[in-house]
Amino acid sequence: MKKSVRSKILFTFLLMGLLGCSTDDNTVSHESYSLAGKWHLSSFGGGITGQFTQYNKDIVTWTFDTINEQIHIKNKRNYFGPNAGIYPYELRRNDNDQILYFNDSVEGILYINESELLYYQVGLLATFKR
Protein backbone atom coordinates (compact mmCIF):
# COMPACT_ATOMS: atom_id res chain seq x y z
CA MET A 1 0.00 0.00 0.00
CA LYS A 2 2.80 2.45 0.91
CA LYS A 3 4.55 1.68 -2.38
CA SER A 4 1.38 2.42 -4.35
CA VAL A 5 0.80 5.77 -2.58
CA ARG A 6 4.47 6.72 -2.98
CA SER A 7 4.33 5.87 -6.71
CA LYS A 8 1.18 7.95 -7.17
CA ILE A 9 2.73 10.94 -5.39
CA LEU A 10 5.93 10.65 -7.43
CA PHE A 11 3.93 10.35 -10.65
CA THR A 12 1.82 13.40 -9.68
CA PHE A 13 4.94 15.52 -9.03
CA LEU A 14 6.52 14.42 -12.30
CA LEU A 15 3.33 15.20 -14.19
CA MET A 16 3.03 18.62 -12.53
CA GLY A 17 6.67 19.34 -13.37
CA LEU A 18 6.16 18.48 -17.00
CA LEU A 19 2.92 20.42 -17.32
CA GLY A 20 4.40 23.38 -15.47
CA CYS A 21 7.19 23.75 -18.01
CA SER A 22 6.56 26.28 -20.74
CA THR A 23 8.49 27.77 -23.57
CA ASP A 24 10.38 30.97 -22.90
CA ASP A 25 8.10 33.89 -23.78
CA ASN A 26 11.12 35.97 -24.80
CA THR A 27 12.11 33.50 -27.49
CA VAL A 28 11.50 34.83 -30.98
CA SER A 29 10.33 32.24 -33.47
CA HIS A 30 12.43 31.57 -36.55
CA GLU A 31 9.52 32.80 -38.70
CA SER A 32 9.79 36.28 -37.17
CA TYR A 33 13.18 36.72 -38.84
CA SER A 34 12.29 34.81 -41.98
CA LEU A 35 12.64 36.37 -45.40
CA ALA A 36 9.49 34.56 -46.57
CA GLY A 37 6.39 36.58 -47.26
CA LYS A 38 5.40 40.05 -48.40
CA TRP A 39 7.49 43.13 -47.64
CA HIS A 40 6.28 46.71 -48.28
CA LEU A 41 8.76 49.43 -49.20
CA SER A 42 8.41 52.18 -46.59
CA SER A 43 11.40 54.43 -47.37
CA PHE A 44 14.31 54.73 -49.73
CA GLY A 45 17.22 57.14 -49.89
CA GLY A 46 20.57 58.13 -48.51
CA GLY A 47 23.55 58.53 -50.79
CA ILE A 48 25.14 61.95 -51.26
CA THR A 49 22.00 63.95 -50.46
CA GLY A 50 20.94 61.89 -47.45
CA GLN A 51 17.30 62.47 -48.36
CA PHE A 52 14.71 59.73 -48.06
CA THR A 53 11.44 59.22 -49.93
CA GLN A 54 8.56 57.71 -47.94
CA TYR A 55 6.27 55.17 -49.59
CA ASN A 56 2.71 54.23 -48.67
CA LYS A 57 1.95 50.57 -48.09
CA ASP A 58 1.39 48.47 -51.24
CA ILE A 59 3.04 50.97 -53.62
CA VAL A 60 6.08 48.68 -53.93
CA THR A 61 6.04 45.12 -52.59
CA TRP A 62 8.60 42.36 -52.66
CA THR A 63 7.22 38.90 -51.90
CA PHE A 64 9.81 36.23 -51.23
CA ASP A 65 8.80 32.68 -52.11
CA THR A 66 11.52 30.86 -50.17
CA ILE A 67 10.38 27.42 -51.28
CA ASN A 68 10.77 28.11 -55.01
CA GLU A 69 13.51 30.75 -54.45
CA GLN A 70 11.63 33.43 -56.37
CA ILE A 71 10.91 37.06 -55.63
CA HIS A 72 7.67 38.59 -56.89
CA ILE A 73 8.05 42.35 -57.32
CA LYS A 74 5.06 44.64 -57.76
CA ASN A 75 5.30 48.39 -58.13
CA LYS A 76 2.63 50.98 -58.77
CA ARG A 77 5.13 53.72 -59.60
CA ASN A 78 8.74 54.07 -60.64
CA TYR A 79 11.28 53.47 -57.93
CA PHE A 80 14.97 52.63 -57.49
CA GLY A 81 14.78 48.85 -57.81
CA PRO A 82 14.10 46.13 -60.28
CA ASN A 83 11.05 46.28 -62.53
CA ALA A 84 7.89 44.44 -61.65
CA GLY A 85 8.14 40.75 -62.33
CA ILE A 86 9.17 37.40 -60.95
CA TYR A 87 12.88 36.72 -60.55
CA PRO A 88 14.88 33.80 -59.25
CA TYR A 89 16.91 34.88 -56.25
CA GLU A 90 19.67 33.54 -54.05
CA LEU A 91 21.11 34.65 -50.72
CA ARG A 92 24.83 34.11 -50.20
CA ARG A 93 26.65 34.77 -46.94
CA ASN A 94 29.76 36.94 -46.77
CA ASP A 95 30.90 37.22 -43.14
CA ASN A 96 27.83 38.68 -41.37
CA ASP A 97 26.14 39.95 -44.53
CA GLN A 98 23.51 38.29 -46.68
CA ILE A 99 24.10 39.20 -50.31
CA LEU A 100 20.99 39.14 -52.50
CA TYR A 101 21.39 37.95 -56.09
CA PHE A 102 18.78 38.16 -58.86
CA ASN A 103 19.49 36.04 -61.93
CA ASP A 104 22.99 35.35 -60.53
CA SER A 105 23.80 39.09 -60.47
CA VAL A 106 24.56 40.97 -57.22
CA GLU A 107 21.73 43.25 -56.19
CA GLY A 108 22.48 44.31 -52.61
CA ILE A 109 22.90 43.38 -48.96
CA LEU A 110 19.97 42.34 -46.75
CA TYR A 111 19.53 42.66 -43.00
CA ILE A 112 16.38 41.22 -41.46
CA ASN A 113 14.96 41.81 -38.01
CA GLU A 114 11.58 41.09 -36.50
CA SER A 115 9.57 43.55 -38.60
CA GLU A 116 11.99 45.18 -41.05
CA LEU A 117 14.08 44.23 -44.00
CA LEU A 118 16.93 46.64 -44.73
CA TYR A 119 18.33 46.54 -48.25
CA TYR A 120 21.61 48.31 -49.03
CA GLN A 121 22.54 48.97 -52.63
CA VAL A 122 25.47 51.18 -53.66
CA GLY A 123 25.25 53.54 -50.65
CA LEU A 124 21.46 53.71 -50.70
CA LEU A 125 19.10 52.20 -48.15
CA ALA A 126 15.63 50.79 -48.69
CA THR A 127 13.51 49.90 -45.67
CA PHE A 128 10.77 47.32 -46.09
CA LYS A 129 8.17 46.43 -43.48
CA ARG A 130 5.81 43.48 -43.18
C-alpha positions, 0 to 999 in steps of 0.5 A, a space after each residue: 500500500 505504501 509503495 502504491 501511494 508513494 508511486 502515485 505521489 511521485 507520478 503526480 509531481 513528475 506530471 506537474 513538473 512536465 505540465 508546469 514547463 513552458 516555452 520561454 516567452 522571450 524566445 523569438 520564433 524563426 519565422 519572425 526573422 524569416 525572409 518569406 512573405 510580403 514586404 512593403 517598401 516604406 522608405 528609400 534614400 541616402 547617398 550623397 543627399 541623405 534624403 529619403 522618400 517615404 512610400 505608402 503601403 502596397 506601392 512597392 512590394 517584394 514577396 519572397 517565395 523561399 520554397 521556389 527561391 523566387 521574388 515577386 516584385 510589384 510596383 505601382 510607380 517608378 522606384 529605385 529597384 528592379 522592374 515588376 516581375 518574378 525573378 529567381 533569387 539567391 542569398 549568399 553569406 559573406 561574413 555577417 552579410 547576406 548578399 541578394 542575387 537576382 538572376 545570378 547578379 549581385 543586387 544588394 545586402 539584406 539585413 532582417 529583423 523582426 519587422 523590417 528588412 533593410 536593403 543596401 545597394 550602392 550607398 542607398 538604403 531601402 527599408 521594407 516592413 511586413 
